[in-house]
């Protein structure tokens, strides 16, 4: 079986489809999306046998489905038969990103600030109980993880996820996470909604969130919610990542405040009122 990327849990891409069966009159579409999710989550070409095992779709059905995906350039088939994502999906990704100016504004704010010029800084949005990364600047420090545009991770374990969840109306965050709790990414991953509630209260109190090794052992991230003119619900989240052994308590508080200031600058550019 191809190796998974170290920064994405093996089931992250297909958790939604696997845990919440979709009632539909077009099951072939659901199967195709599941196939694409599995291929996208792998760091190496996926063989048909592995794809059948991961998706539960019979090989006979997969043959025709994958042939169609290859013809549509949604999937690329390599000489050894393994499959990776095709180039056509970039058109969809670019179309999605072009519908919002948040990534452009993020780059403008970050480049003007240079507050974390050598660090890994990410921009993500909330999608159900997950965060999806829209923009990433991977720094020069060896964090042991590389963030990628389009990468998905469980929101409760990430700094941006905690920051965005903390801005939701009462009860909405609980409803989002009412199903099966996401599989932990590390031993430090918050294990209950009650514990997450305490973390969200800390975000509301201090203005920034902390992922203390919940997404990756040995890494600490500081995040903050980003707003636009529409109201108090965050439209995105910013985060910066460091090695845990580099950060003491006072340094962490300073970085948290800096991240809050950077998120505030981006919020103002998106039409939110200046934060007092």
N, C-alpha and C positions, 0 to 999 in steps of 0.2 A: 504493500500500500504506500503511495507517495507520502512523504513527510509533510506535516502541516507546518505552516509558518509559526514561529515560536510566539508571536504576539497575538494569535487568534486561537481561541479554544476550538477543538476539532469539530464541535457541533454548533459553533456560533452562527454560521451562515444559514443553517437549516433548522434551527431550534423552533422558529415560528411555525413552519410547515409541519414539523414532526410532532410538536406538542399540541397544536390546535388545528386538527383536520378541517380543511375548507370545504364547505358544502357548495358545489358548483355543478353547472350543466356542461362545463368544459374541462374535464379532468386532465386532458392532454396538456392544456396550458399549465396547470398546476405541476404536472410531472416535469414539464420542460423547465419551469422556474426552479424546481428542486434540483434538477440536474445541473443547471447553471450555478446554483448556490454552492453545490459540492465542488465543482470545478474551480470556482472563484476562491474557495477557501483553502485550496491546496497550493503549496509552493512548488510542486512538480507536476508534470503531465499525469493525468488520471487515466488508468487503463479501464477498459469496458467492464472487466470483472469487478474491479474495485468500485466502479460507479454503480453497478448492480447491487453490490453488497451495501453500499452507503444509502442508496435511495430505496431499495426494496423493489425496484422495477425489474421485471424479467428481462434477460438479455435479448430475447427475441423482439421485445418492444423497444428496448434501448437502441438496437441497431438502426431501426428506421428513424427514431427520434433524433439520434445523434447525427445521422446522415443529413437530415433536414437542417439541423442547427449549423452544421458545417457549411452547407450550401448557402445559408443565410449569413455566413461569416460571424455568427454569434459564438461559434466554437472553432478552434483551429486544431486539426488532427495532425500529429507529427508522424515521422517516418516509422517510429516504433509502435504506432497505434494509440499512444497516449494523447490526451486532449487537454488543451488550455483554453482560456478565454480568447475569443476572436476580436478583431479590430472594430467590428461594427458597434459593439457596446459603447465605444468611446463617443460615438455620435449622441447616444442617449445621455451619457454622463455630461457631455458638454452642454447639451440642451437644458439639462436640469440646472447646471451651475449658471447658465446664462440668464435663467429666470430670476435670479437674485443677485443683487450687487454686494452681498455681504462678504463674499470672498475677496472681491476687489477692494472693498473698504478695509477689510482685515489687513491685507498686504500694505495698503497705504499707511494705516496706523502703525503697524509693526515696523515698517521701514523708517518712518519718521521718528518713532520713539527710540528704537535700537536698545530698548531696556534689557532685552534678553538676546543680544546679537549672536552669542555663541551657544545658546541653549536650544532645546527642542520645544517648539511652541506649536500648539494645535488649535484648530477651530472645528467645532462639531455641532450638530443639531440633534435634537431628541426625535427618535422615530419609534413610537411605542415604548417598550421597556429597554430599548437599546439606544446607543449613540452611534451616529454615522459621521465619519470625518470628512469635512469639506476641503480643508486646507491644512498643510503640514509643513513646518520648517524643521527638518531634522538637524540638530546641532552636531558639534564635533566631539561630544562626550560619549563614551561607550556605555550606553544604557542597557544594551542587550536586547533592544527592541527597536524596530523601525516602523513608524507610523506611516500609513498610506491613505491617499484619498479613496474614499469608498469603504474603508475598513469599518467593521461594526464590532462593538463590544457591549456587554451588559451595562446599562446605565448606573446601577447601584455601586459598581466597583471603580468607576472612573471619576476623576475630579470634575470634568465638565458635566457628567451625568448627575452627580450629586448637586452641583450648582444649579442646573436647570430644573431638576425635580423639586428643589427647595422653593421655587417660585410658583409652582402649580397651586390652584385653588385647593382648599381643604378637601380631602377625600379623593381627589383625582389621582394623586401619586399612588395612593393605596389601591385604587381600581386598576391602574396600569400594572401593578405588581401582584395582583390578587391571584394569579395562576401559580404555576410551578415556579419556585424561586430559582433563579439562574444558577447553573453549576459554578462553584467557586473557581476563580482563576489562581488564587494562592491561598495559603493557610490564613492569611490576614483578611481575606474577602469578607465583608460584612455579611452575617449569616441570617439575619432576621429583619423584618420590616421595622420592628421596634427599635433595633439598633440603628437602622438607617434614619429613622425619625430623629434620633438624637443628633446624628451628623447633619441633617438638614437644618435643625435648629441652630447648630453652630454656624452654618453658612449664613443664615438670616441674621445672626448676631454679629458676626465678624465681617461679613461681606465677601468672603472667599471660602472655597472648599479645600479639603485636604484628602488626597488618596495616599495613605501611608502604607504602601506596599500591597494594596489590594488588587491592583491590576498586574503588577510585576514585582516579585520579591527583589529587594535591594534598590527600588526606585520609589521616589516620593514626588507627587505632583500637586500643584496648587492651581485651582481653577476659579473662575468667576462667571456669573451669568451676564449675557448680553441682551439688551432690550432694544425695541424700536418704538415708534410713536403709538403703537397699538395698545400698550398697557403694561401691567406689572408681570405678565408672563414672559419668561425669557424666550427669545427666538433662537439663541445659540449659546455656546459656552466657549470660553478660552481657557487654555491650561498651559503650564510650563512644567517641564520634568527635570529632575536632578537625581543623582545618586544619593541614597539615604545618608550615607556616612559623611556627606559634604555639608549637611544642614543641621544646625543646632536650633534650639527653640526660638531664639531672638532672630536669627537669620530667616527662619521660616515665617515669622510674623512680618518681617520686612518684605519678603518675596510675595506673601499673600496680599499685602497692601499694594505693592507694585502691580500685581496682576489685576487687582480690583480697579486701579487707576487706568490700566490699559483697556480693560473691558468697558469702563465708563467712557473713554475716548471713542471707542468703536460705537457704543450705544448712541452717543450724541451725533455721530456721522450718519446713523441710521434713523435719526429723527426723534430719539428719546430726549426728554428734558435733562438738563445737566443735574447730576446727582449732588445733593448737598452733603 
